[in-house]
């Protein structure tokens, strides 16, 4: 049984700027949400009419929102927006 590799996380410039404004607890919450997304890039809901197809993941436990898209081979998740 082969274990699926986690997707790599990458950030747009605007998402990097947003993460630079987060507090330490918010960064830890975001890290946990991104770890979950890297294990299952299909999490979240598609955002209709977006190109590339953006997805929105809301982690109610960590109080984090991530807007992202996944590359065709599901090996990279590109984070476009974060809110914590």
Secondary structure, DSSP 8 states (H G I E B T S, - for coil): -------EEEE-HHHHHHHTT--HHHHHHHHHHHHHHHH-TT-SEE-TT-SS--EEEEETTTTEEEEEEE-TTS-EEEEEEEE-
